[in-house]
Structure formats: structure tokens, C-alpha cells
């Protein structure tokens, strides 16, 4: 079964937005499986919650962006068998790079407690 590309974007966007909510609400204790796991986050509990709340907010926005791309681009997307399908699939995901960069920039401003 071939899944249409807009459905993939909607699904990933929805999943990203939903898993970011506990991070924003500071409900995820320090762990090695779930959350923004960068070295600065493991310095202290305060850093963990600050970085994850900030990162969760950015990830929530990215999830909504991806959801919108999938929903609004459903009539523009090439069929999954098209040679352009991988490009259409990957290009919106490149929006994750600035999100990661902003999380690292935010973390650099936190103290080494």
C-alpha cells in the first residue's frame, strides 16, 4: 500500500505536535528516551525543563507547519510513484533544521549549573 505524501506530512505533523505538548507543560522528567536530548539538557533539572519547554514549543509550531503543508498541498503533491515524490516528501522536513539550531542557541545561553 502506497501512502500519499500529503498524508505522511499530516501524520508526522500531528504526531510531532502531540508529543511536544508534555514537553511544553514540563511533564517529562529527565530521561534518555523522550525529550530534547542535548548535552546541555542533562546538566541539571532546571536546564532539562527549560530546554524541553522551549524545544517543545518550537516542535509544536513545526508540527503545525507540517500539518498545514500536508493539508494545503494535497492537490499539488505528485503521485507517490513520481520521480519528484522524494523531493516533495523531504523538502518540508528541512524546516526542522532551523528548529534544532534555535534549540541549541537557546541552550548555549543557559548556565552550566
Backbone as a ProteinNet text record, in pm:
[ID]
protein_1_A
[PRIMARY]
XXXXXXXXXXXXXXXXXXXXXXXXXXXXXXXXXXXXXXXXXXXXXXXXXXXXXXXXXXXXXXXXXXXXXXXXXXXXXXXXXXXXXXXXXXXXXXXXXXXXXXXXXXXXXXXXX
[TERTIARY]
84.1	0	88.8	64.1	140.2	59.8	123.3	58.3	86.5	-16	6.6	96.4	182.7	279	211.5	104.2	40.1	-7.1	-49.5	-91.3	26.3	144	264.6	295.8	289.1	315.5	213.9	87.7	-16.1	8.8	40.1	63.6	184.3	294.7	415.8	392.1	324.8	295.9	207.1	104.5	14.3	87.3	166.3	242.1	342.2	412.1	509.6	441.3	329	256.7	207.7	156.7	103.7	212.6	326	431.2	504.7	487.9	553.7	475.3	349.4	265.9	317.2	348.9	403.4	536.2	614.3	739.8	711.3	616.1	579.5	527.9	450.7	390.8	487.1	610.4	714	674	613.2	566.6	662	768.9	859.9	986.6	1007.3	1130.4	1252	1369.6	1493.1	1502.1	1527.4	1540.3	1621.2	1651.9	1733.1	1652	1518.1	1435.7	1346.5	1293.2	1189.5	1222	1229.5	1258.6	1372.2	1410.7	1523.7	1649	1718.1	1831.8	1963	1997	2126.5	2209.6	2341.3	2424.8	2389.4	2360	2330.9	2204.1	2112.3	1988.8	2014.7	2120.6	2148.7	2236.4	2267.5	2349.8	2272.2	2143.9	2061.4	1914.7	1833.4	1688.8	1632.2	1686.3	1638.5	1663.7	1784.4	1816.2	1725.6	1704.8	1621.2	1483.3	1419.6	1284.3	1281	1378.3	1383	1401	1498.6	1527.6	1411.3	1352.1	1242	1115.6	1089.9	973.1	991.6	1111.7	1139.6	1137.2	1207.8	1210.9	1073.6	995.1	859.5	772.7	789.6	713.9	750.6	881.1	924.1	878.2	887	843.3	691.8	617.5	473.5	443.5	513.6	496.5	535.8	646.6	688.4	584.6	527.8	423.7	303.2	262.4	150	184.4	309.4	355.7	347	395.8	395.3	252.7	168.3	27.3	-35.7	-6	-60.2	-5.5	124.7	184.2	114.1	92.8	26	-117.7	-187.5	-328.9	-346.3	-272.6	-289.2	-224.6	-124.9	-56.7	-108.8	-221.6	-271.6	-307.1	-347.7	-381.4	-259.9	-150.5	-30.7	74	65.4	167.8	167.9	287.3	295.1	250.9	215.8	181.1	303	281.7	394.3	492.3	450.3	539.1	618.8	594.4	664.7	810.5	901.3	1039.8	1053.1	954.1	956	902.7	846.8	788.6	889.3	1012.3	1107.1	1139.8	1147.9	1175.8	1059.3	938.4	819.4	808	854.4	848.9	952.1	1074.2	1185.4	1193.1	1162.9	1182.9	1110.8	983.5	922	989.5	1047.2	1114.4	1243.5	1296.3	1416.5	1389.2	1262.1	1225.7	1262.5	1296.5	1339.1	1479.1	1561.7	1698.7	1701.3	1624.3	1626.5	1570.4	1477.3	1423.4	1535.5	1611.3	1722.3	1827.4	1857.7	1956.4	1911.1	1784.2	1732.7	1735.6	1710.6	1717.5	1860.6	1957.7	2098.1	2138.1	2092.4	2124.9	2064.4	1943.7	1880	1958.4	1998.8	2071	2205.3	2271.5	2400.8	2388.6	2271.6	2251.6	2225.2	2194.5	2168.1	2297.7	2294.1	2416	2455.2	2581.6	2630.5	2616.5	2499.5	2474.7	2520.2
-117.9	0	124.6	213.7	337.1	449.2	517.8	627.5	757.8	838.8	968.1	1057.5	1132.7	1217.2	1318.1	1385.3	1477.9	1408	1284.3	1209.8	1184.3	1162.3	1143.3	1272.4	1385.6	1514.6	1543.6	1517.4	1540.6	1450.2	1324.4	1231.7	1268.5	1300.1	1339.1	1470.6	1564.8	1693	1676.4	1595.9	1571.3	1501.3	1400.5	1328.1	1419.8	1501.6	1594.5	1693.5	1748	1843.9	1776.8	1656	1588.2	1549.1	1499.4	1458.2	1577.8	1695.9	1813.8	1875	1845	1905.1	1872.2	1746.9	1721.6	1793.3	1815.4	1889.3	2034.9	2094.7	2234	2248.5	2152	2156.7	2112.3	2079.5	2038.5	1914	1818.8	1694.9	1577.6	1598.6	1488.5	1503.1	1411.6	1419.3	1380.3	1413.5	1383.3	1233.4	1199.6	1060.7	1057	938.9	925.4	878.4	881.4	834.1	940.9	1031.3	1122.4	1264.2	1353.9	1493.3	1543.1	1667	1725.7	1679.9	1585	1519.9	1573.2	1693.1	1750.4	1756.4	1760	1754.4	1860.1	1981.3	2088.6	2059.5	1981.7	1949.5	1857.1	1779.1	1683.6	1742.1	1871.1	1935.7	1948	1982.6	1997.9	1981.1	1962.6	1952.3	2083.1	2194.3	2324.2	2338.8	2303.8	2309.6	2214.9	2095.1	1997	2056.1	2108.5	2160	2285.3	2373.5	2495.2	2460.4	2375.7	2338.4	2261.5	2171.7	2092.7	2174.8	2271.2	2358	2444.7	2501.3	2583.8	2498.3	2386.6	2297.7	2242.3	2210.1	2160.7	2263.8	2389.8	2497.5	2508.5	2502.5	2509.1	2385.9	2269.1	2146.9	2146.5	2203.7	2215.7	2302.1	2414.2	2501.4	2431.4	2354.7	2280.6	2175.2	2109.7	2010.7	2072.4	2190.3	2259.7	2302.2	2347.1	2383.1	2262.1	2149.4	2028.4	1981.2	1993.3	1959.1	2047.2	2177.4	2270.1	2241	2210.5	2176.8	2055.1	1954.5	1834.2	1860.2	1936.2	1960.9	2052.7	2162.7	2258.7	2211.7	2123.9	2078	1947.4	1901.6	1770.3	1765.8	1878.7	1880	1907.7	1953.5	1988	1876.7	1786.8	1682.9	1586.8	1545.2	1446.3	1309.8	1220	1084.8	1016.9	923.8	858.8	788.2	754.7	685.7	781.7	912	1012.5	1024.6	1059	1083.3	1205.4	1293.9	1411.5	1382.4	1268	1234.3	1243.9	1191.9	1205.4	1350.6	1434.5	1576.7	1638.7	1613.5	1667.6	1618.6	1498.6	1442	1504.9	1526	1567.5	1719.1	1798.3	1943.9	2005.8	1975.4	2034.5	1990.5	1871.9	1822.9	1899.3	1969.2	2050.4	2167.8	2199.8	2303.8	2267.2	2143.1	2100	2151.6	2179.6	2227.4	2358.9	2462.4	2584.3	2564.1	2471.7	2442.7	2389.2	2294.6	2237.4	2343.9	2427.7	2534.4	2630.8	2665.5	2757.7	2693.8	2564.4	2494.7	2498.5	2469.6	2475.1	2616.9	2717.2	2856	2893.2	2849.3	2874.4	2806.4	2682.9	2606.3	2670.9	2729.1	2793.7	2910.6	2974.3	3088.2	3046.6	2920.2	2873.2	2851.3	2868.4	2849.3	2701.7	2677.5	2541.8	2516.5	2478.4	2461.9	2327.4
0	0	0	-93.1	-104.3	-38.8	53.5	126.1	52.7	26.7	-37.9	48.1	-17.2	52.5	145.7	105	199.1	326.8	315.5	434.6	527.4	470.7	551.5	626.6	557.4	622	732.6	704.8	805.6	926.4	901.9	1011.4	1095.8	1031	1104.8	1178.9	1114.9	1179.3	1302	1289.5	1401.8	1515.8	1483.3	1584.8	1654.6	1578.1	1635.4	1729.6	1687.5	1771.8	1900.5	1889	2007.6	2107.3	2059.4	2153.5	2212.4	2154.3	2210.3	2326	2337.9	2443.4	2584	2617.6	2751.9	2776.8	2671.8	2688.1	2723.9	2654.7	2680.9	2823.7	2868.5	3001.8	3112.4	3074.1	3169.4	3248.2	3179.3	3242.4	3222.5	3147.6	3115.3	3198.9	3295	3374.4	3290.7	3340.4	3269.7	3241.8	3116	3073.2	2945	2896.7	2775.4	2654.3	2664.6	2554.4	2492.6	2572.8	2525.9	2570.3	2475.5	2504.5	2417	2441.3	2369.5	2441.8	2382.3	2448.3	2392.4	2436.9	2401.1	2529	2518	2639.3	2744.3	2703	2798.8	2880	2824.7	2895.7	3014.3	3008	3114.1	3224.6	3216.3	3318.8	3449.3	3440.7	3560.7	3524.9	3628	3605.7	3551.8	3600.6	3552.5	3402.8	3359.8	3216.7	3138.1	3190.2	3120.6	3091.5	3195.1	3177.3	3091.4	3105.8	3023.1	2875.2	2847.1	2707.9	2647.2	2723.1	2669	2650.8	2739.1	2720.2	2595.3	2579.4	2462.1	2334.8	2338.8	2222.8	2189.2	2291.7	2268.7	2199.7	2236.8	2172.1	2024.4	1997.1	1857	1779	1841	1774	1751.1	1843.9	1825	1702.2	1690.7	1573.9	1444.8	1449.4	1331.2	1295	1395	1368.9	1300.9	1347.6	1283.7	1141.2	1121.6	987.6	893.9	939.5	856.9	830.7	929.8	913	805.5	809.4	710	570.5	562.5	431.9	372.3	454.2	404.5	363.9	446.7	418.6	297.8	294.7	185.7	55.3	66.2	-53.5	-110.1	-59.1	-103.1	-251.3	-308.3	-451	-538.6	-479.1	-555.5	-556.8	-461.5	-445.9	-565	-604.9	-712.7	-660.6	-750.6	-704.2	-642.1	-550.1	-481.9	-575.1	-695.2	-789.2	-877.1	-864.1	-943.7	-899.5	-992.3	-950.7	-859.8	-859.3	-772.5	-632.6	-610.8	-480.6	-365.9	-380.5	-268.1	-235.5	-338.6	-315.2	-239.4	-282.4	-218.8	-74.4	-49.9	84.2	176.6	129.1	214.4	235.6	134.3	144.1	264.7	292.2	411.7	542.4	542.7	663.7	691.7	590.7	611.2	705.9	725.4	821	964.1	986.6	1119.8	1152.9	1052.9	1077.1	1154.3	1117.6	1197.8	1338.6	1353.3	1486.6	1576.3	1525.4	1602.4	1631.5	1533.9	1554.1	1662.8	1665.5	1767.9	1906.3	1914.5	2043.4	2096.4	2010.4	2052.5	2092.7	2018.9	2053	2188.3	2213.6	2342.7	2455	2432	2534.4	2567.4	2467.6	2492.6	2589.7	2593.4	2683.7	2828	2849.9	2986.3	3060.8	3193.7	3272.4	3282.4	3306.7	3332	3481.5	3526	3669.3	3715.7
[MASK]
+++++++++++++++++++++++++++++++++++++++++++++++++++++++++++++++++++++++++++++++++++++++++++++++++++++++++++++++++

